[in-house]
Amino acid sequence: MTDEVKKLKELIDGTDNIVFFGGAGVSTESGIPDFRSVDGLYHQQWDDPPETILSHTYYERYPEKFFAFYRAKLLCEGAKPNAAHLKLAEWEKEGKLKAVITQNIDGLHQAAGSKNVLELHGSTLRNYCEKCGKFYDVSYIKHSQGVPRCTCGGRIKPDVVLYEEDLDEKTLYRAVEYIQEADVLIIAGTSLAVYPAAGLVRYYRGHKLVVINKTPLDRGLGADLVITGAVGETLAQL
């Protein structure tokens, strides 16, 4: 155990008010690709850039192309929670962790047992008919062809926040509240490149800000503890 991990353990042991803010790097150890690393989605070749494909305009204009990309790259059936997800669920059960705030859309925190999960960008596990509101699970979307349709004929839209779409205000408000009131705030597996989600960390008022990331993160955060490494490998040591 490194000195940094020892310090993190001391912080965790000494509080019952932890808030975790995570990004794609939390799920990469479960086999889900991130977006901005060397091997991430944004460095793979498609006819259009992923950021374009995952925009509301593209979804409306080219729904068949959108769903082809969506099924191929964003639906990760069979992925299992890793050590990071499991440790966070354990802390919550112990009463130490108050909330998980995630930019991920894979539902792995809930699969690990976490109850209070604020999904800033929605979830691939929820899908709704745009016409009648009927719910469809991820398996229905995965195994449908072309543009998925409801029994009423309406188009089924994944409950994920696309580029150009607003984040849910209620979820944002709750995230701000938890961050403001946190004793220890852990930011992990995120480049903090996507706003407005990334801007939420500025609401932290404490002096126990921890950053865990595979690559150095310099966003003027003034972190009190920086650990360079995989999130799951790090939390598994605690």
PLY file of the C-alpha trace (Angstrom):
ply
format ascii 1.0
element vertex 238
property float x
property float y
property float z
element edge 237
property int vertex1
property int vertex2
end_header
0.00 0.00 0.00
1.49 3.33 -1.08
1.61 6.39 1.15
-1.15 7.96 -0.94
-3.46 4.97 -0.49
-2.66 4.93 3.24
-3.68 8.57 3.46
-6.89 7.80 1.57
-7.63 4.99 4.02
-7.19 7.41 6.93
-9.61 9.85 5.31
-12.19 7.13 4.69
-11.85 5.66 8.18
-12.33 9.07 9.75
-15.62 10.11 8.15
-19.20 9.07 7.57
-19.89 11.70 4.91
-18.25 10.67 1.63
-19.52 11.70 -1.79
-18.14 10.00 -4.90
-18.10 11.70 -8.31
-17.14 9.30 -11.08
-16.71 9.09 -14.82
-15.94 6.53 -17.51
-12.71 5.42 -15.83
-14.76 3.81 -13.07
-16.19 1.29 -15.54
-13.20 0.58 -17.79
-12.11 -2.23 -15.44
-15.50 -3.83 -16.21
-14.59 -3.88 -19.90
-16.57 -0.78 -20.88
-14.52 1.58 -23.08
-14.18 5.20 -22.09
-14.46 8.08 -24.51
-11.27 10.10 -24.44
-8.35 7.75 -23.77
-6.05 6.56 -26.57
-8.28 3.52 -27.15
-11.52 5.30 -26.34
-14.56 5.79 -28.56
-13.42 9.20 -29.78
-10.29 7.66 -31.31
-12.13 4.99 -33.28
-13.05 5.38 -36.91
-16.68 5.94 -37.88
-18.22 7.86 -40.75
-18.96 10.68 -38.31
-17.30 11.64 -35.01
-18.92 10.03 -31.94
-19.71 13.45 -30.49
-21.69 14.21 -33.64
-23.46 10.84 -33.65
-24.43 11.24 -29.99
-26.04 14.63 -30.51
-29.77 15.35 -30.47
-29.59 16.78 -33.99
-28.01 13.59 -35.36
-30.51 11.42 -33.47
-33.39 13.30 -35.11
-31.83 13.50 -38.56
-30.21 10.07 -38.90
-31.93 7.78 -36.37
-30.85 4.56 -38.11
-27.17 5.56 -38.03
-27.56 6.72 -34.44
-28.95 3.38 -33.28
-26.34 1.42 -35.23
-23.60 3.23 -33.29
-25.56 3.13 -30.04
-26.06 -0.65 -30.16
-22.46 -1.30 -31.18
-20.69 0.96 -28.70
-22.90 1.98 -25.79
-24.81 -1.17 -24.92
-22.58 -3.38 -22.80
-24.75 -6.32 -21.84
-22.89 -8.77 -19.65
-20.61 -6.17 -18.03
-20.22 -6.78 -14.30
-19.44 -4.36 -11.45
-15.76 -4.16 -10.60
-13.94 -3.54 -7.31
-14.73 0.18 -7.40
-18.48 -0.31 -7.73
-18.47 -2.97 -5.01
-16.43 -0.89 -2.55
-18.74 2.11 -2.97
-21.79 -0.07 -2.35
-20.08 -1.43 0.76
-19.39 2.09 2.08
-22.99 3.09 1.47
-24.24 0.05 3.37
-21.92 0.98 6.27
-23.37 4.50 6.30
-20.12 6.14 5.22
-21.03 7.04 1.63
-23.92 9.44 1.12
-24.16 9.48 -2.68
-22.62 8.32 -5.92
-22.76 10.98 -8.61
-21.93 9.41 -11.96
-21.49 10.52 -15.55
-21.80 6.88 -16.64
-24.89 5.37 -18.23
-24.18 1.67 -17.64
-26.11 1.04 -14.40
-23.18 -0.81 -12.79
-23.36 1.11 -9.52
-26.91 -0.14 -8.97
-25.90 -3.63 -10.07
-23.26 -3.58 -7.32
-25.87 -2.66 -4.73
-25.63 1.13 -4.48
-29.00 2.74 -3.76
-28.41 6.49 -3.89
-27.00 6.95 -7.40
-27.41 10.24 -9.23
-27.08 9.56 -12.95
-26.19 12.89 -14.55
-26.36 11.52 -18.09
-29.17 8.99 -17.70
-28.99 5.24 -18.27
-29.00 2.81 -21.18
-31.15 0.52 -19.01
-34.17 2.79 -19.39
-35.89 3.42 -22.72
-39.19 5.13 -23.39
-41.63 5.48 -26.28
-41.63 9.12 -27.37
-45.33 8.83 -28.22
-46.99 6.97 -25.33
-44.24 6.73 -22.72
-44.18 2.92 -22.48
-41.01 1.55 -20.87
-38.60 -0.82 -22.63
-35.51 -2.49 -21.18
-32.04 -2.55 -22.67
-32.47 -6.04 -24.10
-35.34 -4.87 -26.29
-33.18 -2.13 -27.79
-30.18 -4.41 -28.20
-32.15 -7.00 -30.16
-34.33 -4.67 -32.19
-33.55 -3.77 -35.79
-33.09 -0.30 -37.25
-35.03 2.33 -35.31
-36.75 0.61 -32.34
-40.51 1.05 -32.31
-43.14 0.76 -29.61
-46.27 -1.36 -30.00
-48.08 1.95 -30.59
-45.74 2.79 -33.45
-43.83 5.51 -31.64
-40.04 5.70 -31.67
-38.29 4.43 -28.53
-35.63 6.77 -27.14
-32.92 5.75 -24.68
-33.08 7.68 -21.41
-29.63 9.14 -21.94
-28.66 12.78 -22.23
-27.39 13.48 -25.73
-25.20 16.40 -26.72
-27.37 19.54 -27.10
-29.81 18.20 -24.49
-30.10 19.60 -20.96
-29.28 17.62 -17.86
-32.15 16.90 -15.48
-32.43 19.91 -13.18
-33.58 17.92 -10.16
-30.61 15.56 -10.45
-28.21 18.49 -10.81
-29.68 20.24 -7.78
-29.35 17.12 -5.62
-25.76 16.59 -6.81
-24.84 20.15 -5.83
-26.39 19.66 -2.38
-24.47 16.46 -1.70
-21.17 17.96 -2.92
-21.62 21.10 -0.84
-22.27 19.09 2.31
-19.58 16.42 1.78
-16.72 15.94 4.20
-14.65 13.87 1.76
-15.22 14.27 -1.99
-13.65 11.64 -4.25
-13.38 12.46 -7.96
-12.44 9.36 -9.92
-12.07 8.12 -13.48
-13.02 11.36 -15.19
-11.19 13.94 -17.29
-13.67 16.59 -16.12
-14.01 17.63 -19.75
-17.81 17.45 -20.09
-19.84 20.36 -18.79
-22.05 21.15 -16.95
-21.34 17.93 -15.03
-17.65 18.73 -14.55
-18.50 22.12 -13.08
-20.26 20.51 -10.13
-17.01 19.79 -8.28
-16.53 23.53 -7.77
-19.32 23.46 -5.20
-17.20 21.43 -2.78
-16.49 23.45 0.36
-14.28 21.04 2.30
-10.57 20.35 2.48
-10.46 16.63 1.76
-10.67 16.53 -2.02
-9.33 13.28 -3.48
-8.61 12.68 -7.17
-8.06 9.14 -8.49
-7.29 8.87 -12.20
-5.03 6.90 -14.52
-3.65 10.08 -16.04
-2.76 13.32 -14.23
-5.73 15.64 -13.87
-4.91 19.35 -13.85
-8.08 21.39 -13.71
-7.05 23.84 -11.01
-8.88 21.72 -8.46
-6.36 22.14 -5.67
-6.81 18.50 -4.66
-5.63 17.50 -1.20
-4.73 14.00 -2.34
-3.96 12.79 -5.87
-3.63 9.09 -6.69
-2.54 8.13 -10.20
-3.92 4.69 -10.96
-6.94 2.59 -11.80
-9.98 3.32 -9.62
-10.90 -0.30 -8.88
-7.33 -1.33 -8.08
-7.03 1.63 -5.71
-10.31 1.17 -3.85
-9.80 -2.57 -3.55
-6.90 -1.87 -1.21
-9.11 -0.10 1.34
0 1
1 2
2 3
3 4
4 5
5 6
6 7
7 8
8 9
9 10
10 11
11 12
12 13
13 14
14 15
15 16
16 17
17 18
18 19
19 20
20 21
21 22
22 23
23 24
24 25
25 26
26 27
27 28
28 29
29 30
30 31
31 32
32 33
33 34
34 35
35 36
36 37
37 38
38 39
39 40
40 41
41 42
42 43
43 44
44 45
45 46
46 47
47 48
48 49
49 50
50 51
51 52
52 53
53 54
54 55
55 56
56 57
57 58
58 59
59 60
60 61
61 62
62 63
63 64
64 65
65 66
66 67
67 68
68 69
69 70
70 71
71 72
72 73
73 74
74 75
75 76
76 77
77 78
78 79
79 80
80 81
81 82
82 83
83 84
84 85
85 86
86 87
87 88
88 89
89 90
90 91
91 92
92 93
93 94
94 95
95 96
96 97
97 98
98 99
99 100
100 101
101 102
102 103
103 104
104 105
105 106
106 107
107 108
108 109
109 110
110 111
111 112
112 113
113 114
114 115
115 116
116 117
117 118
118 119
119 120
120 121
121 122
122 123
123 124
124 125
125 126
126 127
127 128
128 129
129 130
130 131
131 132
132 133
133 134
134 135
135 136
136 137
137 138
138 139
139 140
140 141
141 142
142 143
143 144
144 145
145 146
146 147
147 148
148 149
149 150
150 151
151 152
152 153
153 154
154 155
155 156
156 157
157 158
158 159
159 160
160 161
161 162
162 163
163 164
164 165
165 166
166 167
167 168
168 169
169 170
170 171
171 172
172 173
173 174
174 175
175 176
176 177
177 178
178 179
179 180
180 181
181 182
182 183
183 184
184 185
185 186
186 187
187 188
188 189
189 190
190 191
191 192
192 193
193 194
194 195
195 196
196 197
197 198
198 199
199 200
200 201
201 202
202 203
203 204
204 205
205 206
206 207
207 208
208 209
209 210
210 211
211 212
212 213
213 214
214 215
215 216
216 217
217 218
218 219
219 220
220 221
221 222
222 223
223 224
224 225
225 226
226 227
227 228
228 229
229 230
230 231
231 232
232 233
233 234
234 235
235 236
236 237
